[in-house]
């Protein structure tokens, strides 16, 4: 589960509040993923149309039937695989098609060709940042006339600085009350490059300086092995997948993202809304979110020394960290709310349907 899944949920909640009928369809086989219960709790019907191994041509017909049963006016797909199968299925069901591209989506030439073919059928193709739109243009993924940018938005009411929760979480994790805590949230996989973060921050760690890592994935064991070999690796807290990210952010002093590639990661405005200064690699749409030196710091991807220097600077200058966090919260609330995102998409749907 990543930010794009959370966007799909928050968008569906906003659509339902606006008076739309909404059905969430998953291509993943059972059992349901961790967000299924949240969709259901929000009153949004969910259904699974599982994709079989390999290229599943029959999936197109199964999806078309599902769209007809739902009386779909618009089919909104997220990321490459749903686009490839969902675009033609939506056309068969006589629904309009909107697609959202959440990241660079590096792909094989065969799959890229399939994405281009599917994109010919869409009525609107949305990138979550100008950088992501540029990637789509460079890859010739879609006709320029269909391409637009709508930044992701989230329910920011869940994110704020909570000093009481800060101490509770630190006690739970065995972190001293006055320790300086770096933290990150995300899938543990190569493109997120948490190994860079571990190497960069390790010399700064100690009894009163900790790193908290939230998430799981294919790199989990390799990262733990790396920590085992490093002198201060014992001061890294591995929390795995958690459903209480807002309260965990309250326990941090700095949020760090070390990715090699990104679209517009929602965890950054979440951290900003929690009044945390952010240090991130300058990739994807992130430079459009963080104002370097104002709401946080940007460093080149893969640059261990630059990342360490910025983290050390914030640890030494608590007033700077506080100021960055305060300004970051203001930016997050102004630009990355769920309400703004829903308004933008609802206007796009109206244009697609010829209603505006």
DRENKETOR-290403 format. One record per atom (N, C-alpha, C): x, y, z; residue in three letters. Coordinates in steps of 0.02 Angstrom, whole numbers, padded with zeros to 5 digits, always signed. Layout:
BEGIN
XYZALA...
***
This chain:
BEGIN
+00042-00060+00000UNK+00000+00000+00000UNK+00044+00062+00000UNK+00030+00108-00046UNK+00068+00169-00050UNK+00021+00229-00056UNK+00051+00287-00073UNK+00012+00348-00075UNK-00044+00347-00127UNK-00031+00314-00184UNK-00082+00314-00237UNK-00146+00277-00215UNK-00138+00226-00174UNK-00197+00191-00148UNK-00237+00236-00101UNK-00200+00275-00061UNK-00232+00322-00016UNK-00269+00377-00055UNK-00239+00399-00111UNK-00272+00448-00154UNK-00337+00421-00180UNK-00337+00358-00203UNK-00398+00328-00230UNK-00453+00327-00177UNK-00434+00311-00115UNK-00483+00311-00060UNK-00509+00381-00046UNK-00463+00428-00036UNK-00484+00496-00020UNK-00526+00527-00076UNK-00508+00512-00138UNK-00547+00538-00195UNK-00616+00508-00195UNK-00621+00443-00182UNK-00687+00410-00181UNK-00730+00438-00125UNK-00701+00451-00067UNK-00739+00480-00012UNK-00766+00549-00031UNK-00723+00589-00064UNK-00744+00655-00086UNK-00797+00652-00140UNK-00791+00604-00186UNK-00841+00596-00239UNK-00909+00578-00209UNK-00908+00533-00160UNK-00971+00512-00129UNK-01003+00570-00093UNK-00962+00611-00059UNK-00988+00669-00024UNK-01017+00720-00072UNK-00992+00720-00134UNK-01018+00766-00185UNK-01081+00740-00219UNK-01103+00681-00198UNK-01166+00654-00225UNK-01158+00602-00279UNK-01097+00580-00292UNK-01085+00529-00344UNK-01095+00459-00315UNK-01115+00413-00359UNK-01111+00343-00341UNK-01041+00318-00358UNK-01010+00283-00312UNK-00940+00262-00321UNK-00934+00187-00305UNK-00897+00151-00348UNK-00879+00082-00335UNK-00804+00075-00344UNK-00770+00043-00297UNK-00698+00032-00302UNK-00684-00039-00325UNK-00647-00045-00381UNK-00631-00111-00409UNK-00556-00124-00402UNK-00539-00185-00380UNK-00470-00205-00373UNK-00454-00261-00422UNK-00394-00260-00451UNK-00371-00314-00495UNK-00331-00367-00456UNK-00319-00354-00392UNK-00279-00401-00352UNK-00321-00459-00330UNK-00292-00519-00326UNK-00330-00577-00302UNK-00344-00571-00228UNK-00395-00607-00203UNK-00408-00608-00131UNK-00347-00633-00093UNK-00340-00618-00029UNK-00386-00579+00013UNK-00381-00504+00000UNK-00431-00468+00025UNK-00431-00396+00016UNK-00371-00364+00050UNK-00349-00308+00023UNK-00293-00271+00051UNK-00313-00230+00111UNK-00265-00194+00141UNK-00278-00159+00204UNK-00327-00100+00198UNK-00339-00074+00138UNK-00385-00018+00131UNK-00457-00039+00121UNK-00469-00103+00109UNK-00538-00126+00095UNK-00586-00106+00151UNK-00564-00115+00213UNK-00607-00098+00269UNK-00622-00024+00272UNK-00574+00018+00252UNK-00586+00090+00253UNK-00634+00111+00198UNK-00629+00080+00139UNK-00679+00093+00086UNK-00748+00074+00112UNK-00754+00015+00141UNK-00819-00008+00166UNK-00846+00037+00220UNK-00802+00060+00266UNK-00823+00103+00320UNK-00848+00170+00294UNK-00822+00191+00236UNK-00844+00254+00206UNK-00908+00245+00164UNK-00935+00184+00163UNK-00996+00171+00126UNK-00985+00162+00052UNK-00924+00144+00032UNK-00907+00136-00039UNK-00904+00062-00055UNK-00948+00037-00099UNK-00946-00034-00117UNK-00879-00053-00149UNK-00854-00112-00133UNK-00791-00135-00162UNK-00804-00202-00197UNK-00765-00214-00249UNK-00771-00277-00286UNK-00702-00295-00312UNK-00691-00359-00322UNK-00627-00384-00348UNK-00639-00418-00415UNK-00601-00397-00465UNK-00600-00430-00530UNK-00528-00452-00540UNK-00509-00510-00512UNK-00438-00528-00509UNK-00407-00542-00577UNK-00347-00515-00586UNK-00308-00528-00647UNK-00272-00595-00640UNK-00275-00635-00692UNK-00239-00698-00693UNK-00166-00686-00715UNK-00124-00737-00704UNK-00053-00730-00719UNK-00043-00718-00794UNK+00009-00679-00811UNK+00023-00665-00881UNK-00025-00614-00909UNK-00026-00609-00975UNK-00074-00562-01006UNK-00143-00595-01005UNK-00190-00564-00971UNK-00256-00592-00960UNK-00307-00555-01005UNK-00314-00577-01067UNK-00358-00543-01114UNK-00431-00546-01092UNK-00450-00600-01057UNK-00520-00606-01035UNK-00536-00556-00979UNK-00485-00529-00948UNK-00497-00480-00895UNK-00534-00419-00923UNK-00521-00402-00985UNK-00555-00344-01015UNK-00630-00354-01016UNK-00652-00414-01035UNK-00724-00429-01037UNK-00753-00432-00967UNK-00714-00461-00919UNK-00740-00465-00851UNK-00747-00395-00821UNK-00700-00351-00836UNK-00705-00282-00812UNK-00764-00246-00844UNK-00773-00256-00909UNK-00829-00223-00943UNK-00896-00243-00911UNK-00902-00307-00893UNK-00964-00328-00860UNK-00971-00294-00792UNK-00915-00288-00756UNK-00917-00255-00690UNK-00936-00182-00698UNK-00911-00149-00749UNK-00928-00078-00760UNK-01002-00071-00777UNK-01028-00118-00817UNK-01100-00114-00835UNK-01143-00125-00773UNK-01123-00174-00731UNK-01162-00187-00670UNK-01163-00126-00625UNK-01108-00088-00625UNK-01103-00028-00583UNK-01136+00032-00616UNK-01160+00024-00678UNK-01189+00080-00716UNK-01139+00138-00719UNK-01076+00122-00734UNK-01022+00171-00732UNK-01030+00223-00787UNK-01029+00286-00768UNK-01027+00342-00815UNK-00954+00359-00831UNK-00912+00357-00779UNK-00840+00370-00786UNK-00802+00313-00753UNK-00751+00289-00787UNK-00703+00241-00758UNK-00638+00279-00747UNK-00615+00281-00686UNK-00554+00317-00669UNK-00501+00265-00649UNK-00449+00258-00690UNK-00397+00209-00677UNK-00336+00242-00647UNK-00299+00204-00606UNK-00239+00228-00574UNK-00181+00181-00590UNK-00131+00207-00624UNK-00069+00172-00640UNK-00076+00123-00698UNK-00018+00096-00723UNK-00017+00065-00789UNK-00063+00005-00800UNK-00061-00044-00755UNK-00099-00105-00768UNK-00174-00093-00773UNK-00204-00056-00727UNK-00275-00040-00734UNK-00290-00001-00798UNK-00243+00042-00820UNK-00253+00078-00883UNK-00256+00029-00942UNK-00208-00017-00945UNK-00204-00063-01002UNK-00268-00104-01009UNK-00293-00129-00953UNK-00353-00171-00956UNK-00418-00130-00951UNK-00415-00076-00912UNK-00477-00040-00898UNK-00500+00005-00953UNK-00455+00031-00994UNK-00475+00079-01046UNK-00521+00047-01097UNK-00500-00010-01125UNK-00541-00044-01175UNK-00605-00070-01143UNK-00601-00095-01081UNK-00660-00120-01047UNK-00711-00063-01036UNK-00686-00004-01018UNK-00731+00053-01009UNK-00765+00072-01074UNK-00726+00069-01129UNK-00756+00086-01194UNK-00811+00036-01212UNK-00798-00028-01198UNK-00849-00079-01211UNK-00912-00067-01169UNK-00902-00039-01109UNK-00959-00024-01065UNK-00989+00044-01078UNK-00961+00080-01129UNK-00985+00146-01148UNK-00979+00197-01092UNK-00923+00192-01057UNK-00907+00241-01004UNK-00851+00286-01026UNK-00848+00346-01000UNK-00792+00391-01012UNK-00733+00368-00968UNK-00672+00384-00991UNK-00612+00357-00958UNK-00566+00413-00937UNK-00549+00415-00873UNK-00499+00461-00845UNK-00444+00419-00815UNK-00382+00437-00830UNK-00325+00400-00802UNK-00280+00447-00763UNK-00253+00423-00707UNK-00204+00461-00668UNK-00137+00424-00667UNK-00085+00461-00687UNK-00016+00436-00686UNK+00017+00463-00622UNK+00038+00417-00578UNK+00064+00436-00512UNK+00140+00440-00509UNK+00175+00414-00558UNK+00248+00414-00555UNK+00278+00405-00624UNK+00344+00394-00625UNK+00379+00386-00689UNK+00358+00323-00726UNK+00342+00269-00688UNK+00319+00205-00717UNK+00367+00179-00771UNK+00432+00171-00755UNK+00477+00141-00804UNK+00453+00072-00824UNK+00456+00056-00888UNK+00424-00006-00911UNK+00460-00035-00971UNK+00444-00098-00987UNK+00471-00130-01047UNK+00440-00096-01108UNK+00474-00103-01165UNK+00448-00072-01226UNK+00380-00101-01245UNK+00369-00166-01232UNK+00305-00197-01248UNK+00249-00167-01206UNK+00260-00161-01141UNK+00208-00133-01097UNK+00197-00059-01112UNK+00251-00023-01129UNK+00243+00047-01146UNK+00199+00055-01208UNK+00208+00010-01257UNK+00166+00012-01316UNK+00093-00001-01298UNK+00081-00048-01252UNK+00013-00062-01230UNK-00018-00002-01195UNK+00023+00032-01155UNK-00001+00092-01120UNK-00018+00147-01170UNK+00023+00155-01221UNK+00009+00206-01273UNK-00056+00190-01309UNK-00066+00126-01326UNK-00127+00107-01360UNK-00188+00120-01316UNK-00182+00101-01252UNK-00238+00112-01206UNK-00252+00186-01197UNK-00199+00227-01196UNK-00208+00299-01185UNK-00245+00332-01243UNK-00245+00301-01301UNK-00284+00329-01357UNK-00358+00329-01342UNK-00379+00286-01296UNK-00450+00279-01281UNK-00473+00325-01226UNK-00425+00353-01186UNK-00446+00393-01129UNK-00470+00461-01151UNK-00513+00490-01110UNK-00538+00558-01124UNK-00498+00611-01087UNK-00465+00591-01033UNK-00421+00637-00996UNK-00366+00596-00963UNK-00305+00624-00965UNK-00246+00589-00939UNK-00213+00637-00890UNK-00212+00620-00826UNK-00190+00665-00774UNK-00123+00644-00746UNK-00076+00691-00741UNK-00013+00680-00705UNK-00017+00715-00638UNK+00015+00687-00587UNK+00009+00715-00520UNK+00058+00772-00507UNK+00103+00785-00555UNK+00150+00841-00548UNK+00173+00861-00617UNK+00200+00923-00625UNK+00227+00942-00690UNK+00283+00897-00714UNK+00325+00873-00667UNK+00379+00828-00686UNK+00352+00762-00713UNK+00300+00736-00681UNK+00268+00674-00705UNK+00237+00685-00773UNK+00208+00744-00785UNK+00179+00760-00850UNK+00234+00762-00903UNK+00292+00789-00885UNK+00349+00792-00932UNK+00371+00722-00951UNK+00373+00677-00902UNK+00391+00607-00917UNK+00341+00577-00967UNK+00277+00588-00956UNK+00226+00562-01001UNK+00235+00590-01071UNK+00252+00655-01075UNK+00262+00686-01141UNK+00325+00658-01175UNK+00379+00651-01137UNK+00441+00625-01166UNK+00433+00553-01191UNK+00393+00513-01155UNK+00381+00444-01174UNK+00326+00436-01227UNK+00297+00493-01247UNK+00242+00492-01296UNK+00186+00445-01273UNK+00169+00451-01208UNK+00119+00406-01180UNK+00048+00424-01200UNK+00037+00488-01217UNK-00031+00511-01230UNK-00028+00574-01272UNK-00082+00588-01307UNK-00088+00650-01345UNK-00086+00709-01297UNK-00047+00760-01315UNK-00039+00819-01271UNK-00105+00851-01253UNK-00154+00849-01298UNK-00217+00883-01286UNK-00256+00850-01228UNK-00242+00788-01214UNK-00277+00753-01161UNK-00242+00760-01093UNK-00179+00784-01094UNK-00136+00783-01034UNK-00147+00846-00992UNK-00156+00836-00926UNK-00161+00892-00879UNK-00129+00872-00813UNK-00121+00919-00768UNK-00090+00907-00703UNK-00140+00923-00647UNK-00151+00875-00603UNK-00189+00886-00542UNK-00148+00857-00484UNK-00119+00900-00443UNK-00080+00874-00386UNK-00123+00833-00339UNK-00093+00783-00309UNK-00129+00742-00261UNK-00149+00783-00200UNK-00202+00761-00169UNK-00224+00792-00106UNK-00244+00738-00057UNK-00244+00755+00006UNK-00260+00706+00058UNK-00300+00738+00114UNK-00328+00697+00156UNK-00364+00720+00215UNK-00313+00741+00267UNK-00297+00805+00268UNK-00244+00830+00312UNK-00267+00842+00384UNK-00332+00834+00396UNK-00357+00845+00464UNK-00328+00794+00513UNK-00303+00737+00487UNK-00275+00685+00531UNK-00204+00701+00553UNK-00173+00753+00522UNK-00102+00766+00534UNK-00092+00834+00567UNK-00063+00832+00627UNK-00048+00893+00663UNK+00001+00875+00719UNK+00033+00925+00746UNK+00080+00912+00801UNK+00042+00899+00865UNK+00055+00841+00896UNK+00021+00821+00957UNK+00075+00804+01008UNK+00088+00849+01054UNK+00143+00840+01102UNK+00129+00783+01150UNK+00066+00773+01169UNK+00050+00717+01214UNK+00062+00650+01179UNK+00039+00645+01116UNK+00049+00583+01078UNK+00123+00571+01065UNK+00160+00624+01057UNK+00232+00619+01046UNK+00266+00580+01102UNK+00250+00596+01164UNK+00281+00562+01220UNK+00255+00490+01227UNK+00191+00480+01214UNK+00162+00413+01218UNK+00196+00366+01168UNK+00203+00389+01105UNK+00234+00348+01053UNK+00307+00334+01070UNK+00341+00384+01094UNK+00412+00373+01111UNK+00420+00322+01167UNK+00376+00324+01215UNK+00380+00272+01268UNK+00368+00203+01238UNK+00319+00198+01194UNK+00304+00133+01162UNK+00365+00107+01123UNK+00402+00151+01091UNK+00458+00131+01049UNK+00524+00127+01087UNK+00525+00147+01150UNK+00587+00146+01188UNK+00635+00201+01168UNK+00608+00259+01149UNK+00649+00316+01128UNK+00648+00367+01185UNK+00707+00392+01205UNK+00709+00442+01259UNK+00667+00504+01242UNK+00635+00534+01291UNK+00590+00591+01279UNK+00625+00649+01243UNK+00689+00661+01257UNK+00724+00719+01228UNK+00768+00700+01169UNK+00763+00639+01145UNK+00804+00619+01088UNK+00783+00656+01025UNK+00831+00665+00979UNK+00816+00694+00912UNK+00801+00635+00866UNK+00743+00637+00833UNK+00720+00578+00796UNK+00710+00595+00722UNK+00748+00560+00680UNK+00737+00562+00608UNK+00687+00506+00591UNK+00647+00516+00539UNK+00600+00463+00521UNK+00582+00462+00448UNK+00560+00404+00425UNK+00536+00397+00356UNK+00479+00347+00354UNK+00436+00354+00304UNK+00380+00309+00294UNK+00377+00291+00221UNK+00372+00226+00205UNK+00365+00206+00135UNK+00382+00133+00125UNK+00368+00109+00065UNK+00385+00040+00047UNK+00461+00032+00049UNK+00483-00025+00073UNK+00555-00039+00075UNK+00573-00075+00010UNK+00588-00035-00041UNK+00608-00065-00105UNK+00664-00023-00136UNK+00697-00049-00188UNK+00757-00015-00214UNK+00746+00057-00235UNK+00689+00073-00265UNK+00680+00142-00289UNK+00672+00192-00232UNK+00653+00168-00173UNK+00648+00213-00115UNK+00717+00225-00083UNK+00764+00181-00096UNK+00835+00188-00075UNK+00843+00205-00001UNK+00808+00168+00042UNK+00818+00180+00114UNK+00889+00162+00136UNK+00924+00121+00097UNK+00994+00106+00114UNK+01036+00170+00114UNK+01022+00215+00068UNK+01057+00280+00067UNK+01043+00318+00132UNK+00981+00318+00153UNK+00963+00353+00215UNK+00999+00323+00275UNK+01000+00257+00279UNK+01032+00223+00336UNK+01106+00241+00338UNK+01140+00237+00281UNK+01212+00253+00279UNK+01225+00326+00296UNK+01181+00370+00272UNK+01191+00442+00284UNK+01181+00461+00356UNK+01130+00433+00388UNK+01111+00454+00455UNK+01149+00416+00510UNK+01176+00358+00494UNK+01205+00315+00546UNK+01259+00350+00588UNK+01305+00390+00559UNK+01355+00424+00601UNK+01324+00475+00649UNK+01263+00496+00636UNK+01230+00546+00678UNK+01191+00515+00736UNK+01183+00449+00734UNK+01141+00415+00783UNK+01178+00401+00848UNK+01140+00390+00900UNK+01167+00375+00966UNK+01110+00367+01014UNK+01125+00366+01078UNK+01073+00356+01128UNK+01019+00410+01124UNK+01039+00471+01106UNK+00992+00527+01102UNK+00980+00551+01030UNK+00990+00507+00983UNK+00975+00521+00912UNK+00955+00456+00879UNK+00893+00452+00854UNK+00867+00389+00828UNK+00839+00397+00757UNK+00834+00341+00723UNK+00800+00338+00658UNK+00742+00290+00663UNK+00683+00312+00640UNK+00622+00271+00640UNK+00603+00257+00568UNK+00595+00193+00550UNK+00577+00173+00482UNK+00510+00137+00485UNK+00460+00165+00450UNK+00394+00135+00446UNK+00383+00108+00376UNK+00365+00044+00371UNK+00352+00013+00306UNK+00384-00055+00301UNK+00368-00090+00247UNK+00395-00157+00235UNK+00402-00167+00160UNK+00438-00219+00140UNK+00447-00232+00070UNK+00506-00277+00057UNK+00524-00284-00006UNK+00575-00332-00026UNK+00644-00316+00001UNK+00657-00253+00019UNK+00723-00234+00044UNK+00729-00240+00120UNK+00677-00261+00154UNK+00676-00260+00227UNK+00735-00297+00257UNK+00747-00359+00237UNK+00800-00398+00268UNK+00868-00370+00252UNK+00878-00347+00189UNK+00943-00319+00171UNK+00958-00256+00211UNK+00907-00216+00224UNK+00917-00155+00263UNK+00933-00171+00336UNK+00899-00221+00363UNK+00914-00241+00433UNK+00985-00269+00438UNK+01006-00307+00387UNK+01074-00333+00386UNK+01125-00276+00383UNK+01109-00225+00344UNK+01153-00167+00339UNK+01161-00134+00407UNK+01106-00125+00442UNK+01108-00094+00509UNK+01149-00136+00558UNK+01143-00201+00552UNK+01179-00246+00597UNK+01255-00237+00590UNK+01277-00220+00529UNK+01349-00212+00516UNK+01375-00143+00536UNK+01331-00094+00546UNK+01352-00026+00561UNK+01356-00014+00636UNK+01405+00025+00659UNK+01416+00035+00731UNK+01354+00062+00768UNK+01318+00109+00738UNK+01260+00138+00772UNK+01194+00111+00745UNK+01197+00055+00710UNK+01137+00026+00680UNK+01084+00005+00731UNK+01105-00007+00793UNK+01057-00028+00844UNK+01009+00028+00863UNK+01023+00089+00841UNK+00979+00145+00857UNK+00928+00159+00802UNK+00919+00111+00757UNK+00867+00115+00705UNK+00807+00074+00728UNK+00748+00102+00726UNK+00686+00068+00747UNK+00647+00048+00685UNK+00638-00017+00675UNK+00601-00043+00617UNK+00530-00060+00638UNK+00481-00024+00613UNK+00412-00032+00637UNK+00368-00073+00590UNK+00392-00087+00529UNK+00350-00124+00482UNK+00290-00083+00459UNK+00240-00116+00431UNK+00180-00081+00407UNK+00138-00060+00467UNK+00118+00003+00468UNK+00077+00029+00523UNK+00017+00066+00495UNK-00038+00064+00532UNK-00098+00100+00511UNK-00107+00165+00551UNK-00058+00181+00594UNK-00063+00240+00636UNK-00009+00291+00620UNK+00003+00302+00556UNK+00056+00347+00535UNK+00048+00418+00564UNK-00012+00448+00567UNK-00017+00515+00595UNK+00012+00520+00666UNK-00002+00472+00709UNK+00025+00477+00777UNK+00100+00462+00778UNK+00124+00420+00733UNK+00195+00406+00730UNK+00234+00468+00709UNK+00206+00507+00662UNK+00239+00568+00640UNK+00247+00617+00698UNK+00202+00614+00747UNK+00207+00659+00805UNK+00271+00646+00845UNK+00299+00586+00839UNK+00358+00568+00878UNK+00423+00590+00844UNK+00419+00614+00782UNK+00479+00632+00744UNK+00497+00705+00751UNK+00560+00720+00733UNK+00584+00789+00730UNK+00599+00811+00658UNK+00617+00763+00616UNK+00632+00776+00545UNK+00605+00718+00504UNK+00574+00733+00447UNK+00553+00680+00402UNK+00602+00678+00343UNK+00620+00616+00322UNK+00671+00607+00270UNK+00644+00561+00216UNK+00656+00580+00152UNK+00640+00537+00096UNK+00702+00533+00052UNK+00724+00472+00037UNK+00788+00462+00002UNK+00779+00429-00066UNK+00721+00437-00097UNK+00703+00400-00158UNK+00747+00417-00218UNK+00753+00368-00262UNK+00786+00379-00327UNK+00737+00407-00378UNK+00673+00390-00370UNK+00621+00414-00416UNK+00556+00420-00378UNK+00515+00469-00397UNK+00450+00479-00365UNK+00403+00514-00414UNK+00339+00513-00399UNK+00291+00556-00433UNK+00279+00616-00388UNK+00224+00614-00351UNK+00211+00664-00299UNK+00193+00625-00236UNK+00243+00606-00195UNK+00230+00564-00137UNK+00189+00600-00084UNK+00132+00572-00067UNK+00087+00603-00019UNK+00116+00609+00051UNK+00163+00566+00066UNK+00191+00566+00134UNK+00227+00632+00148UNK+00249+00668+00096UNK+00283+00731+00108UNK+00233+00785+00132UNK+00178+00798+00097UNK+00130+00846+00127UNK+00101+00822+00193UNK+00096+00756+00204UNK+00074+00731+00269UNK+00123+00752+00323UNK+00188+00742+00310UNK+00239+00762+00359UNK+00239+00837+00369UNK+00231+00875+00315UNK+00228+00948+00321UNK+00168+00970+00363UNK+00110+00937+00352UNK+00051+00954+00391UNK+00061+00938+00465UNK+00106+00890+00480UNK+00123+00873+00549UNK+00177+00919+00577UNK+00192+00974+00541UNK+00241+01025+00562UNK+00312+00999+00565UNK+00328+00950+00521UNK+00396+00924+00519UNK+00435+00955+00461UNK+00498+00976+00473UNK+00541+00994+00417UNK+00556+00931+00377UNK+00562+00938+00311UNK+00573+00881+00267UNK+00639+00888+00232UNK+00678+00834+00233UNK+00739+00829+00192UNK+00727+00774+00142UNK+00733+00790+00078UNK+00716+00741+00026UNK+00763+00747-00033UNK+00770+00692-00068UNK+00804+00694-00133UNK+00762+00734-00182UNK+00796+00767-00227UNK+00762+00812-00275UNK+00742+00772-00337UNK+00688+00734-00331UNK+00665+00692-00386UNK+00591+00702-00398UNK+00568+00685-00458UNK+00497+00688-00474UNK+00466+00755-00460UNK+00407+00755-00429UNK+00372+00817-00414UNK+00390+00848-00348UNK+00440+00819-00313UNK+00456+00843-00245UNK+00481+00916-00245UNK+00524+00937-00293UNK+00545+01008-00292UNK+00487+01057-00298UNK+00431+01035-00324UNK+00372+01078-00327UNK+00335+01082-00262UNK+00351+01039-00214UNK+00318+01037-00149UNK+00361+01071-00096UNK+00426+01055-00095UNK+00472+01081-00044UNK+00509+01141-00073UNK+00506+01197-00038UNK+00546+01255-00055UNK+00612+01249-00017UNK+00666+01237-00054UNK+00730+01222-00024UNK+00753+01279+00022UNK+00768+01261+00085UNK+00790+01309+00134UNK+00733+01345+00170UNK+00671+01333+00149UNK+00614+01367+00179UNK+00569+01317+00216UNK+00544+01267+00180UNK+00503+01216+00212UNK+00541+01150+00222UNK+00604+01150+00201UNK+00646+01090+00208UNK+00706+01098+00163UNK+00737+01040+00147UNK+00797+01042+00106UNK+00794+00988+00052UNK+00821+01004-00006UNK+00825+00956-00062UNK+00899+00938-00073UNK+00912+00873-00086UNK+00979+00850-00100UNK+00978+00807-00162UNK+01034+00801-00197UNK+01034+00759-00257UNK+01022+00685-00240UNK+00987+00648-00282UNK+00977+00577-00268UNK+01043+00540-00267UNK+01049+00493-00220UNK+01110+00453-00216UNK+01168+00486-00181UNK+01161+00549-00158UNK+01217+00585-00129UNK+01215+00579-00053UNK+01253+00530-00028UNK+01253+00515+00044UNK+01279+00574+00085UNK+01333+00606+00063UNK+01363+00660+00101UNK+01316+00720+00106UNK+01284+00738+00050UNK+01239+00796+00051UNK+01180+00783+00098UNK+01154+00722+00097UNK+01098+00704+00140UNK+01119+00708+00213UNK+01178+00682+00229UNK+01202+00683+00299UNK+01212+00755+00323UNK+01240+00798+00281UNK+01253+00867+00301UNK+01188+00904+00317UNK+01137+00894+00276UNK+01073+00928+00289UNK+01040+00902+00352UNK+01043+00837+00363UNK+01014+00809+00424UNK+01051+00834+00486UNK+01117+00838+00481UNK+01157+00862+00537UNK+01142+00936+00551UNK+01131+00974+00497UNK+01116+01046+00505UNK+01051+01056+00544UNK+01000+01019+00528UNK+00936+01026+00563UNK+00941+01001+00635UNK+00981+00949+00647UNK+00990+00923+00715UNK+01025+00975+00759UNK+01070+01014+00730UNK+01107+01065+00768UNK+01067+01129+00777UNK+01027+01146+00726UNK+00990+01209+00727UNK+00916+01195+00737UNK+00895+01187+00800UNK+00826+01170+00815UNK+00778+01226+00795UNK+00801+01289+00799UNK+00758+01345+00780UNK+00743+01343+00705UNK+00793+01324+00665UNK+00782+01317+00592UNK+00733+01261+00578UNK+00740+01205+00613UNK+00694+01149+00604UNK+00623+01169+00621UNK+00615+01205+00675UNK+00549+01228+00697UNK+00518+01275+00645UNK+00558+01320+00619UNK+00534+01368+00570UNK+00513+01333+00505UNK+00554+01286+00481UNK+00537+01248+00421UNK+00472+01210+00431UNK+00464+01179+00489UNK+00403+01141+00502UNK+00341+01185+00503UNK+00346+01244+00533UNK+00289+01290+00537UNK+00269+01313+00466UNK+00318+01332+00426UNK+00303+01355+00358UNK+00277+01298+00315UNK+00304+01238+00325UNK+00282+01180+00286UNK+00209+01164+00299UNK+00188+01169+00361UNK+00117+01154+00377UNK+00071+01203+00340UNK+00089+01265+00339UNK+00048+01315+00304UNK+00042+01298+00230UNK+00097+01280+00198UNK+00097+01262+00127UNK+00054+01201+00115UNK+00062+01150+00157UNK+00024+01088+00148UNK-00051+01101+00151UNK-00073+01140+00200UNK-00144+01153+00208UNK-00172+01194+00150UNK-00131+01237+00121UNK-00154+01279+00065UNK-00159+01241+00000UNK-00111+01195-00012UNK-00104+01167-00080UNK-00125+01094-00086UNK-00123+01055-00031UNK-00128+00983-00039UNK-00186+00952-00001UNK-00240+00989+00007UNK-00298+00962+00042UNK-00338+00916-00004UNK-00373+00870+00026UNK-00418+00826-00011UNK-00473+00866-00046UNK-00497+00917-00013UNK-00552+00957-00041UNK-00531+00989-00107UNK-00470+01016-00110UNK-00446+01046-00173UNK-00440+00994-00228UNK-00412+00936-00211UNK-00405+00883-00261UNK-00473+00861-00288UNK-00521+00850-00243UNK-00587+00828-00264UNK-00620+00880-00310UNK-00614+00944-00292UNK-00642+00997-00334UNK-00612+00995-00405UNK-00545+00986-00408UNK-00512+00985-00473UNK-00536+00926-00515UNK-00542+00867-00484UNK-00564+00808-00522UNK-00638+00814-00541UNK-00679+00840-00498UNK-00750+00847-00515UNK-00758+00894-00574UNK-00718+00947-00578UNK-00721+00991-00636UNK-00697+00955-00699UNK-00646+00914-00692UNK-00622+00874-00749UNK-00676+00826-00773UNK-00710+00793-00726UNK-00764+00746-00745UNK-00819+00784-00784UNK-00835+00844-00759UNK-00887+00883-00794UNK-00866+00899-00866UNK-00802+00916-00876UNK-00779+00931-00943UNK-00780+00868-00987UNK-00759+00812-00958UNK-00759+00749-00996UNK-00830+00730-01017UNK-00879+00745-00975UNK-00948+00728-00990UNK-00984+00782-01031UNK-00946+00836-01047UNK-00975+00890-01086UNK-01024+00933-01046UNK-01016+00936-00980UNK-01062+00973-00938UNK-01035+01043-00920UNK-00974+01057-00941UNK-00947+01125-00927UNK-00898+01144-00982UNK
***
